[in-house]
Structure formats: C-alpha cells, structure tokens
Amino acid sequence: MFGIFTENKSFKSEINETVLLASITKGEFKEGMQIPVDYWSIKQ
C-alpha cells in the first residue's frame, strides 16, 4: 500500500506559514512530513 495521509492538525511554522502534519506510507515504511499549505487555495 502507498499513500500520503494527512492528520487533522496544522500549526504556524517559525516563518509564519501554515503547515499540515502528514505521513507517507509504502508497505511497512512510514515517515512523518510537514506540508506547507499557504501556497494553495480551493478557489476554482
């Protein structure tokens, strides 16, 4: 199984960007990551 899974937690980084906590999983491997989200919007 492969996937990038987000948690329902975000915070402001030291440079005042909103960061979303997530993890990337491939088989038994799992690594935490932080995704900066201030660059995207849901407007169409």
N, C-alpha and C positions, 0 to 999 in steps of 0.2 A: 504494500500500500504506500502511496505517495500523497502528501498533502501539505498545505500550509494552513495552519489553524490559528485563528485569532482568539484572544481572550477578551473578555468584556471589561478590560482595564486600559486606561490611557493616562498619560501624565505629560507634563511640560518638561522638556529637556533643559539643560543648563543654558542653551541658546534660545530658549522660549519657543521651541517647536512642539506641537502636539505629537506624541509618539504612542503607537499602539503596540502592546505586547503580543507576540505570536510565537509559534514554534513551527519548524519544518520537520516533517517525518518521512523517512523512507525505510520501510521494513522495520527493523529493530532500532535504527538510528533515530535519535530525536535531539534537536538543537534549538535552543531559545534564540529569538531575534527580536529586534525592535524596528518597527516600520514607521518612518516619519510620514504623517498624513496631511500636513498643511498644504501640500502641493496639489492635491486633488479635490474635486468638487463633484456633487451628484447632479449638477445642472445639465440639462440637455439642450 
